[in-house]
Amino acid sequence: MRTLAIVVANPEVEVIGMLPADLQQITLYSAGVTTSAAEAEAAKALIKALTAQSAAPVYKAKGLDPAW
């Protein structure tokens, strides 16, 4: 099964609706910074950017549903 993000990226595919909630498979992504990270501040900044409310429209446009 393909994720919606992959399907939406295909210009030959038109998404006409979503599967019922009980048939959907949800993938949750997580992020973290290890204590030994060489660029810990850069990693924290990236995580902050990826989880900013302003990123939500980009995720939705690519077929992803922000969990926050």
C-alpha positions in Angstrom: 0.0 0.0 0.0 1.3 3.5 -0.9 1.1 6.4 1.4 -1.1 9.4 0.4 2.0 11.6 0.1 3.4 9.3 -2.6 0.1 9.1 -4.4 -0.4 12.9 -4.4 3.0 13.4 -5.9 2.0 11.5 -9.0 0.5 14.0 -11.5 -1.4 11.1 -13.2 -3.4 10.3 -10.1 -6.5 12.2 -8.9 -7.4 11.6 -5.3 -11.2 11.6 -5.0 -11.6 10.7 -1.4 -10.1 9.0 1.6 -10.6 5.5 3.0 -12.8 5.2 6.0 -10.8 5.8 9.2 -11.0 2.2 10.3 -9.2 1.1 7.0 -6.5 3.7 7.1 -3.0 3.0 8.3 -1.4 6.0 10.0 2.3 6.5 10.1 3.7 8.7 12.9 7.1 10.3 12.6 9.3 11.3 15.5 12.4 13.3 15.8 15.1 13.8 18.4 18.6 14.9 19.1 21.1 12.5 20.6 23.4 13.7 23.4 26.4 13.1 21.1 25.1 15.0 18.1 27.8 17.0 16.4 25.3 19.7 15.4 22.8 19.6 18.2 21.6 23.2 17.8 21.1 22.8 14.1 19.2 19.6 14.7 17.0 21.3 17.2 16.4 24.2 14.8 15.4 21.7 12.1 12.9 20.0 14.4 11.5 23.3 15.4 11.0 24.3 11.8 9.4 20.9 10.9 7.0 21.2 13.8 6.0 24.8 13.4 2.4 25.6 12.8 3.4 27.4 9.7 4.6 24.1 8.2 1.1 22.6 8.4 -0.1 23.9 5.0 3.0 22.4 3.3 2.4 19.0 4.9 -1.3 19.0 4.0 -0.5 20.0 0.4 1.8 17.0 0.2 -0.8 14.6 1.6 0.4 14.5 5.2 -1.7 15.3 8.2 0.2 17.1 11.0 -0.5 15.4 14.3 0.0 18.5 16.4 
